[in-house]
Amino acid sequence: MGKQYETVIGLEVHIELATKTKIFCGCSTAFGGAPNTHTCPVCTGMPGSLPVLNKQVVEYAVGVGLATNCSITQYCKFDRKNYFYPDNPQNYQISQLYLPVCHDGYVEIETEGGVRKVGIHEIHMEEDAGKLIHDDWEDCSLVDYNRSGVPLIEIVSEPDMRSAEEVIAYLEKLRMIVQYLGASDCKLQEGSMRADVNLSVREAGSEKLGTRTEMKNLNSFRAIARAIEGERERQIELLEAGKDVLQETRRWDDAKECSYPMRSKEDAQDYRYFPDPDLVPVYISEEWLEQIKASQPEFRTEKMKRYKEEYDIPDYDIEIITGSKRMADLFEETTALCGQPKKVSNWLMVETLRLLKENGLEPQDIGFSAQHLAALITLVDRKVINSSVAKEVFEVMSREDVDPVKYVEEKGLKTVNDEGALKKTIEEILAANPQSVEDYRNGKEKAIGFLVGQTMKAMKGKADPAGVNALLREALSK
């Protein structure tokens, strides 16, 4: 029997805040944009330019701190972290080492093993660096400073996680809190949420921590889970072979499913941190703190409780809908417009989730508005269109957010309520299918289904199936 090993994991999660402008200047933070167009002397590190703190950054950081049970540092300040790298224009990064804005918090995660607390060591505010683009064709590197100075919070956990499952649960919990606050969209693929994984292994039962490595370049939950498994196995193999694990920063290559060393890990003293002389300390008064507390949104737990009391929908639906801020907002807005919580929930749970899954999208990518979904539900309720036409319209609506009322009108999709026309079609169908008529009269219920189908086809789907069924039975009983 070989040795049993325990994995110890802590995370550093960087989240880009959803402010309109950068942390120390008025440049736009919009994603995309031609290279080096969202820049000015401050965020490109020109000599003599002075940073001015964006107030909204502090409010978002404190909001996230309150939502993760942190203590707030009411007197906090910024420090310079000195290092030289082409994407870092000032040759230092403004961050917080000595007095981070939030500290000593926790979030609760749910895994197979039950509910667990993951400690949060601190949350600090800092600026992002630019982005290097390596051009293999020209054999050179180009730098885009659009992202330089975009506000970040870094959430540093305690080494409390023991598996990839716990890490993903923790990240999902953080993402949900931050999205509910509106502090960031947390899109991993756009880099607005990035996680670095600190991982070590030790013999089961040992109190002493092993040597940790830090893994970077993780831009999806799947990549994070794979990287954890890969690094755990790599470290165990080294230990089993009697070798040492080196403390270093490694880069994960998701295509090759392996990691390789980038640099040996620096310690804080290597960065020569000192308080930033250009920025005054930030004082968060009791009054300001109370304001931020008062503007905190209704989070998922309270929402679930309220949905249970207010709307008659199943627990499973409540769980899925409140699992995403976009879904919850859409549900509440649509229900307020059409007063049909059960039907709204059905459209979200069945058709919406199906389309998201088919197109590999996240709930925040939902393209249709609450007004249009409410209008579609009302059209079906008033029997203006039937449910299969509604599904067709919904598909178009989710791609192009068309107005369903106008679309149904333009495409001539309204249900035909002209009983004369329907009866005439039914007579033709019965005349064309004597065998089915015979079968129905001999007690074969299935035959009616076939006849309804044929009638709907003849009506190009623009009839009410229940009405067709009733008229067919009436005609057949004569």
KOLLUMTI-573915 format. One record per atom (N, C-alpha, C): residue in one letter; y negated, x negated, z negated. Coordinates in steps of 0.1 Angstrom, whole numbers, plus 5000, padded with zeros to 4 digits. Layout:
AYXZ
...
% end
This chain:
M501249915000
M500050005000
M498749915000
G497949925011
G496749845011
G495649895002
K494649815001
K493549854992
K492849984997
Q492250064988
Q491550174992
Q490050134991
Y489250185001
Y487850145002
Y486950275001
E485850254995
E484850364995
E483650315003
T483050405011
T481850385019
T480650425011
V479650345010
V478350375003
V477250375014
I476550495015
I475550505026
I474250555020
G473150485025
G471850535022
G471150545036
L470150635036
L469450645049
L467950625048
E467350565059
E465850565060
E465650655072
V464950765070
V464650865080
V463150865084
H462850835096
H461450835101
H461250965108
I460151035104
I459851165110
I458451155115
E458251185128
E456951185134
E456251315131
L455051315125
L454451435121
L453751505132
A453651645131
A453151725142
A451651745142
T450951635139
T449451645139
T449051635154
K447851685157
K447351675170
K446851535174
T446351465163
T445851335165
T446551225157
K446351105160
K447050995153
K446650975138
I447350885131
I447050875117
I445750815113
F445250715121
F443950655118
F442950655128
C443150745139
C442150755149
C442250895156
G441350925165
G441351065171
G442151075184
C443050975187
C443850985200
C444951085199
S445351145210
S446351245211
S447751195207
T448551275201
T449851235197
T450951305207
A450451375217
A451351445226
A452451355232
F453651405233
F454751325238
F454651315253
G454951205259
G454851195274
G453451135276
G452851175287
G451551115291
G451650985297
A450850955307
A450950825314
A450750705304
P451450595306
P451450485296
P449950445293
N449750415280
N448450365275
N447250455278
T447450585279
T446350675281
T445950745268
H446850745258
H446450805245
H446050695236
T445050615239
T444750495231
T443250475230
C442950395220
C441550355217
C441450225210
P440350165207
P440250035200
P441050035187
V441150145180
V441750145167
V443350125168
C443950215177
C445350215178
C445850105187
T444950025194
T445449915201
T445049785194
G444549795181
G444349685173
G443249595177
M442149645182
M441049565187
M440249515174
P439849385175
P439049335163
P437849415160
G437549435147
G436349505143
G436449655143
S437649715148
S437749855148
S438249895134
L437850015129
L438250055115
L439050185115
P440150185107
P440950305106
P440350405097
V440450535100
V440050645092
V441250745090
L441650775078
L442850845075
L442750995079
N443751045086
N443951185090
N444351265078
K443551355073
K443851435061
K445151515062
Q445451565074
Q446651655076
Q447951575074
V447851445076
V449051355074
V449451365059
V448451355050
V448651355036
V449251495032
E448651595038
E449151735034
E450651755038
Y450951705051
Y452351725055
Y453251645046
A452851515043
A453751425035
A453951485021
V452851545015
V452951605001
V453851725002
G453651805013
G454451925015
G455951895015
V456351795023
V457751755024
V458251705010
G457351635003
G457651584990
G457951694980
L457151794980
L457251914971
L458551984975
A458852004988
A460052074992
A461351994989
T461251864986
T462451784983
T462351734969
N461751814960
N461751794946
N461151664941
C460251604949
C459751474945
C458551484935
S458251374928
S457051364921
S456051314931
I454751364929
I453651324939
I452851214932
T452551104939
T451751004934
T450251044937
Q449551084927
Q448251144930
Q447251034933
Y447550914929
Y446650794932
Y447450704941
C447350714954
C448250624962
C447350544972
K447950434977
K447150364987
K448050304998
F447350245008
F448050185020
F448150035019
D449249985024
D449449835024
D449649795038
R449449665040
R449749605053
R451049535053
K451849565063
K453149495064
K453049405076
N453049275074
N452649185085
N453949135092
Y453949155105
Y454949095114
Y454449095128
F455049005136
F454548985149
F455549035159
Y455149125167
Y456049185177
Y455149255188
P455449235201
P454549285211
P454149435210
D455049515204
D454649655204
D453849695191
N453449585184
N452749605171
N451349545173
P450349625178
P449149565183
P448249485173
Q448249535160
Q447449455151
Q448049335145
N449449325148
N450249225141
N450449255127
Y450249375123
Y450649435110
Y450749585112
Q451549645103
Q451749785103
Q451149835090
I450349945091
I449850005079
I450950105073
S451350075061
S452450145055
S452150165040
Q453150195032
Q452950205017
Q454150145010
L453850035003
L454949964996
L454849994981
Y453649964976
Y453549964961
Y453350104955
L452650194962
L452450324956
L452650434967
P453950454970
P454250564981
P453850694976
V453450784985
V452950914982
V453851004974
C455250994976
C456151074969
C457350984964
H457951024953
H459050944948
H459951024939
D461150974937
D462151034928
D462451184930
G462951214942
G463251354945
G464751374948
Y465151484953
Y466551504957
Y466651624966
V467651634974
V468051764981
V469451794978
E469851914979
E471251954977
E471851974990
I473051924992
I473751945005
I475152015002
E475552085012
E476852155010
E477852095020
T478952045015
T480051995023
T481352055019
E482452015025
E483752065022
E484052055007
G483551945001
G483751914987
G482851994977
G481952084983
G481152164974
G479652114975
V478852154965
V477452124966
V477151984959
R476351904965
R476051774959
R474551744960
K474151654951
K472751614952
K472651484958
V471651464968
V471451334973
V470051294969
G469951184962
G468651144957
G467651084967
I466351114966
I465351054975
I464550954967
H464650834971
H464050724963
H462550734965
E462050754977
E460650764980
E460350824994
I459150874996
I458650915009
I457350845010
H457150765021
H455850705023
H455250735037
M453950725038
M453250745051
M453050615058
E453150615071
E452950495079
E452550525093
E452250425101
E451950445115
E453150395123
D453350455135
D454450415144
D453950295152
A454850225158
A454550115167
A454550165181
G454150085191
G454150125205
G455650115210
K455850115223
K457150115228
K457250015239
L458349935238
L458549835249
L459449895260
I459049865272
I459949915283
I460349785291
H461649765291
H462249635297
H462549665312
D461849595321
D462049615335
D462949505340
D464249545342
D465249445347
D464949395361
W464349485369
W464049455383
W463049345384
E461949355377
E460849255377
E461149145367
D462149165359
D462549065348
D461349045338
C460749155333
C459649145324
C459749265314
S458849255304
S458749375295
S457349425295
L457249555295
L455949625295
L455749695282
V454549715278
V454349785265
V453449905267
D453850015261
D453050145261
D452650175247
Y451250175245
Y450750195232
Y450450345228
N450950435237
N450650575234
N451250615220
R452350565216
R452950605204
R452450525192
S451750415195
S451150325184
S450150405176
G450350415163
G449450495155
G449850635153
V450950685159
V451350825157
V451850825142
P451450935134
P451850935120
P453250955117
L453850885108
L455250895104
L455250915089
I456350985085
I456750965070
I458150905071
E458350815062
E459650755060
E460350805048
I461450875049
I462150925037
I463350835034
V463250765023
V464250675019
V465150735008
S466450745012
S467350815002
S467950704993
E468550754982
E469350664973
E470750644981
P471450544977
P472850524983
P473850624978
D473550754980
D474350854974
D475450914983
M475450884996
M476350945005
M477650865007
R478750935009
R480050865010
R480750885023
S480250965032
S480950985044
S479951035055
A480451025068
A479651075079
A479251225077
E480251305072
E480051445070
E478851465060
E478751395049
E477651405040
E476351365046
V476351255054
V475151215061
V474551315070
I475451385078
I475051485087
I474451605080
A475151645069
A474651755061
A473251725055
Y473051605051
Y471751565045
Y470651565056
L471051515068
L470051515079
L469651655083
E470651745084
E470451875088
E469551945078
K469751915065
K468951975054
K467551935055
L467351805057
L465951745059
L465251805071
R466051815082
R465451865094
R464952005093
M465852085086
M465452225084
M464252245075
I464152165064
I462952165055
I461752135063
V461752025071
V460551975078
V460152075089
Q461152135096
Q460852235106
Q460252365100
Y460752405089
Y460252525082
Y458752495078
L458452375074
L457152335070
L456152325082
G456752315094
G455952295106
G455452155107
A456052065098
A455451925098
A455951845110
S457051885116
S457551805128
S458551895135
D458751875148
D459751945155
D461151875154
C461151755148
C462351685145
C463351675157
K462851645169
K463751635181
K464251485181
L465551475179
L466151335179
L466051275192
Q466251355203
Q466251295216
Q464851245220
E463751305214
E462351255218
E461951155207
G462751115198
G462451015188
G461551065177
S461351205176
S460451245165
S461151255152
M462551235152
M463251215140
M464251105143
R464150995135
R465050875137
R465650835124
A466950805124
A467550765112
A468150625113
D467850535103
D468550405102
D469550415091
V470750375093
V471850385083
V472150255076
N471950255063
N472350145055
N473750165049
L474750085053
L476150105049
L476849985043
S477550005033
S478449905027
S479749965023
V480749875022
V482049935016
V482349855004
R483149914995
R483549844983
R484949904979
E485749824971
E487049874967
E486850004959
A487650094961
A487550224953
A487650194938
G486750254931
G486750234916
G485750124912
S485350044922
S484449934918
S483049984916
E482249924906
E480949974904
E479949894912
K480349774916
K479449674923
K479349714938
L478049714943
L477849754957
L478249634966
G478849664978
G479149564987
G477849514995
T478049425004
T476849375012
T476649485023
R475349525024
R475049635033
R474449575047
T474749655057
T474149635070
T473249755073
E472249735082
E471449845086
E471649865101
M471849995104
M472050025119
M470950105124
K470450055136
K469350125143
K469750185156
N468850245163
N469050305176
N470050425176
L469850515166
L470750635165
L469850755168
N470150815180
N469250925184
N470051055186
S471151075180
S471851205179
S472751205167
F473051325162
F473951335150
F475351285154
R475751305166
R477051255171
R477051105170
A475951045175
A475950895175
A475950845161
I475250905152
I475250865138
I476650875132
A477350985134
A478750995129
A479650885134
R479550855147
R480350755153
R480050615148
A478750595147
A478250465142
A478750435128
I478750535119
I479250525105
I480750485105
E481450565113
E482950535114
E483150395119
G482450355130
G482650225136
G482250105126
E481150125119
E480650015110
E481550005098
R482050125093
R482950125081
R484250045085
E484850075096
E486050005101
E485749855102
R484649815108
R484349675111
R484249595098
Q483549655088
Q483349585075
Q484749575067
I485549685068
I486849675061
I487749565068
E487749555081
E488449455088
E488049315083
L486749295082
L486249165077
L486749135063
L486649235054
L487049215040
L488549185040
E489349255047
E490749245047
E491149105052
A490349045061
A490648915067
A490048805058
G489448845046
G488948745037
G487648695041
K486948755050
K485648705055
K484448785048
D483248735049
D482148795042
D481448895052
V480848995047
V479949085055
V478549025054
L477949005065
L476548945065
L475549065063
Q474449035055
Q473449135055
Q472549115067
E472549215076
E471849205088
E471449345094
T470649345104
T470249465111
T471149465124
R471749575126
R472649585138
R472149695147
R472449685160
R472049785169
R473349855174
W473349995174
W474450065178
W474350095193
D475450075200
D475450105214
D476450225216
D475850345218
D476750465218
D477650465230
A477250405241
A478150415253
A479350325251
K479150205244
K480350125242
K481050155228
E480350235221
E480850275207
E481150145199
C480150055198
C480249945189
C478849895186
S478649815176
S477349765172
S477349615173
Y476149555175
Y476049415175
Y474749375168
P474749245162
P473649205154
P472349185161
M471249225154
M469949215160
M469249095153
R469249105140
R468548995132
R469049005118
S468848885111
S469248885097
S468148975089
K468549035079
K467749135072
K466649065064
E465349105066
E464249045059
E464149115045
D463549055036
D463149125023
D461649145023
A461249225013
A459849265013
A458849145013
Q459249035006
Q458348925006
Q458148855019
D459048875029
D458948815042
D457748885050
Y457349005045
Y456349075053
Y454949055047
R454848975036
R453548945029
R452749075028
Y453249175021
Y452549295019
Y451349275010
F450249335014
F449049345005
F448249465008
P447549514998
P446749645000
P445849635012
D445749735020
D444949735032
D443449735028
P442649635032
P441249625027
P440349725034
D440849785046
D439949875053
D440150015049
L441050055041
L441250195037
L441050215022
V440350315019
V440150345005
V441450414999
P441650394986
P442850464980
P442750614982
V443850684982
V443850834984
V444050894970
Y443150984966
Y443251054954
Y443651194957
I444751244952
I445251374954
I444951454941
S443851524941
S443451604929
S444351714926
E444351764914
E445151874909
E444851994919
E443552014921
E443152124930
E443752124944
W443651994950
W444251984963
W445752004963
L446351954953
L447851964951
L448252114950
E447452194943
E447652334941
E447552404955
Q446552364962
Q446252424976
Q447552404985
I448052274984
I449252244993
I450452324988
K450552334975
K451652414969
K451552564974
A450352614973
A450152754977
A450452784992
S450252685000
S450452705014
S451952675019
Q452852635009
Q454252615013
Q454852745019
P455652735029
P456152855035
P457352905027
E457853015032
E459153075026
E460252995031
F461052925023
F462152845028
F463352925030
R464452855035
R465652925039
R466253005027
T466352945015
T467053025004
T466353155001
E465053145000
E464253274997
E464453375009
K464353315021
K464453405033
K465853475033
M466953405030
M468253465030
M468253585020
K467753555009
K467753664998
K466953785003
R465753755009
R464953865014
R465553945025
Y466253875034
Y466853945046
Y467954035040
K468653995030
K469754075024
K469154205019
E468054195013
E467454315007
E466754405017
E466154335027
E465254405036
E465854455049
Y466854385054
Y467454425067
Y468954445066
D469354545073
D470854575072
D471554495082
I471754365080
I472554285089
I473554205081
P474654165088
P475754095081
P475353955075
D475953915064
D475653785058
D475853665068
Y476853675077
Y477053575087
Y475853555096
D475253675100
D474153675109
D472953615102
I472753645089
I471653595081
I471753445080
E472953395078
E473153245077
E472753175090
I473153225101
I472853165114
I471353175117
I470853295116
I469453315120
I468453235111
T468753225098
T467853145089
T468052995090
G469152955097
G469452815099
G468452745108
S467652825115
S466652765123
S465352835122
K464252765120
K462952835118
K462552915131
R462852865142
R462452935155
R463253065156
M464553065152
M465353185152
M464753285142
A464553245130
A464053335119
A462653395123
D461753315129
D460453365133
D460653475144
L461553445154
L461853535165
L462353665160
F463353655150
F463953775145
F462953855138
E462053795129
E461153875122
E460053935131
E459553865141
E458553915149
E459054035158
T460254015163
T460854115172
T461154245164
T461654225152
T462054335144
T460754415140
A459654345137
A458354405134
A457854495146
L458154445158
L457754515170
L458554645173
C459954625172
C460754735177
C461454815165
G461454755153
G462054825141
G463554835142
Q464254745149
Q465654755151
Q466354625147
P466354595134
P466954465129
P468354435134
K469154535134
K470554525138
K470654475152
K469854545161
K469954515175
K469354385178
V468254345172
V467654215174
V468654105170
S469254125159
S470254035154
S471454015164
N471854125170
N472954125180
N472554045192
W471354065197
W470853985209
W470753835206
L470353805193
L470253665190
L471553595188
M472453675181
M473753615177
M474753605189
V474653695198
V475653695209
V475053635221
E474053695228
E473553645241
E472753515240
T471853515230
T471053395228
T471853275225
L472753285215
L473653165212
L474553125223
R474953225231
R475853185242
R475053105253
L473853155256
L473053075266
L472652935261
L472352925248
L471952795242
L473152705244
K474352755240
K475552675241
K475852625255
E475752725264
E476052695278
E475152585284
N473852585279
N472852495285
N472652375276
G473352365266
G473252245257
G471852245250
L471352355246
L469952365241
L470052385226
E468852365219
E468752385205
E467952515203
P468052585191
P467252705189
P465752685192
Q465252565189
Q463752555192
Q463452555206
D464452545215
D464152545229
D464152685235
I464352795227
I464452935232
I463152965239
G463253015251
G462053025260
G461353165260
F462053265255
F461453405256
F460653435244
S459753535245
S458853575234
S459453695227
A458953715214
A459453825206
A458953955213
Q457853955220
Q457354075226
Q458254125237
H458754025245
H459654055256
H461054105251
L461554045241
L462854085235
L462754225230
A461654255223
A461454385217
A461354495229
A460654455239
A460554545251
A461954575257
L462754475258
L464054485264
L464954585256
I464854565242
I465654645233
I465254795235
T463854815236
T463354945237
T463855015250
L463854935261
L464354985274
L465755035273
V466654965266
V468055005265
V468055135256
D467255135245
D467255245236
D466855375242
R465855365252
R465455485258
R466255515271
K467355445272
K468255465283
K467555445297
V466455355297
V465855325310
V466755235318
I467455145311
I468455065317
I469655065308
N470855025314
N472055025306
N472254885301
S473354865293
S473454735286
S473854625296
S474554655307
S474954545316
S473754495324
V472854595328
V471554555334
V470754475324
A470754515312
A469954445301
A470354305300
K471654275301
K472154135300
K471654055312
E471654115324
E471154045336
E469654005334
V468854105329
V467454085327
V467253975317
F468053985306
F467953885296
F468153745301
E469053725310
E469353585315
E468053535322
V467453625330
V466253585338
V465153555327
M465053645317
M463953635307
M464053505299
S465353465297
S465453335289
S465153215297
R465253225310
R464853115319
R463353115321
E462753235324
E461353235329
E460453325320
D460953375310
D460153465301
D459453575308
V460153645318
V459453745325
V459253875316
D458353955320
D458154085312
D459254175317
P460154215308
P461354305313
P460854435319
V459854495314
V459354625319
V458954605334
K458154505336
K457654485350
K458854445359
Y459754365354
Y460854315361
Y461854425366
V462154515356
V463054625359
V462354715370
E461054735368
E460354825378
E460354755392
E460054625393
E459954555406
E461354555413
K462354525405
K463654505411
K464454635412
G463854755408
G464454885409
G465754885401
L465754845389
L466954845381
L467154955371
K466155055372
K466255165362
K467555245364
T468055295353
T469255385353
T468855505361
V469855545370
V469655675378
V469955785369
N469055875365
N469355985357
N469356115365
D469356095378
D469456215387
D470856265387
E471056375380
E472456425378
E473056475392
G472156525400
G472656565414
G473256455421
A472556335422
A472956215429
A474256165423
L474356175410
L475556115402
L476756205406
K476556335405
K477656425408
K478256405422
K477256385431
K477656365445
K478556245447
T478056135440
T478856005440
T480256025434
I480256095423
I481556115416
I482556195425
E481956295432
E482856375441
E483456275452
E482656185457
E483056095467
E484156005462
I483955955449
I484955855443
I486255935441
L486156055436
L487456135433
L488156155446
A487456185457
A488056215470
A488756085475
A488155975472
A488655845478
A489855785469
N490055845457
N491055785448
N491955895443
P492755965452
P493556075447
P494656025437
Q495155905439
Q496255855430
Q495755845415
S494455795413
S493955775400
S493655915394
V493256015402
V493056145397
V494356205392
E495456185400
E496756235397
E497156165384
D496956035383
D497455955370
D496756015358
Y495356035359
Y494656085348
Y495156225344
R495456305354
R495956445350
R497356445344
N498056325347
N499356315341
N499256245327
G498056235322
G497856175308
G497656025307
K497455965319
K497155815318
K495655795316
E495355765303
E493855745300
E493255625307
K494055525311
K493455405317
K492855445330
A493355545337
A492755585350
A491255615350
I490855675339
I489455705338
I488555585338
G489055475332
G488355345332
G488055295346
F489155305354
F489055265368
F488055345376
L488055475373
L487155565381
L485655545376
V485455515363
V484055485358
V483655355365
G484455255366
G484155135372
G483755155387
Q484555235394
Q484255255408
Q482855325410
T482655425401
T481355505402
T480155405399
M480355325389
M479255225385
M478955135397
K480055095404
K479855005415
K479155075426
A479455195429
A478755275439
A477355295436
M477055305423
M475655325418
M474955195416
K475555085421
K475054945419
K474654915404
G475554975395
G475354935381
G474155015374
K473455095382
K472255165377
K472555305371
A473555315364
A473855445358
A474255415343
D474255525335
D474655515321
D476155535320
P476955425317
P478355435317
P478955555309
A478255585297
A478755695289
A478555825296
G477355845303
G477055965311
G478055985322
V478355865329
V479355875340
V480655915335
N481055865324
N482355895318
N482456055315
A481356105309
A481356245306
A481456335318
L480656295329
L480556375341
L481956365348
L482556255348
L483856235354
L484956325347
R484956325334
R485856405326
R485656555330
E484356595331
E484056735334
E484656765348
A484356675357
A484856705371
A486356715372
L487056625364
L488456615364
L489156735357
S488356795348
S489056905341
S488957035349
K488157035360
K488057155368
K489357185376
% end
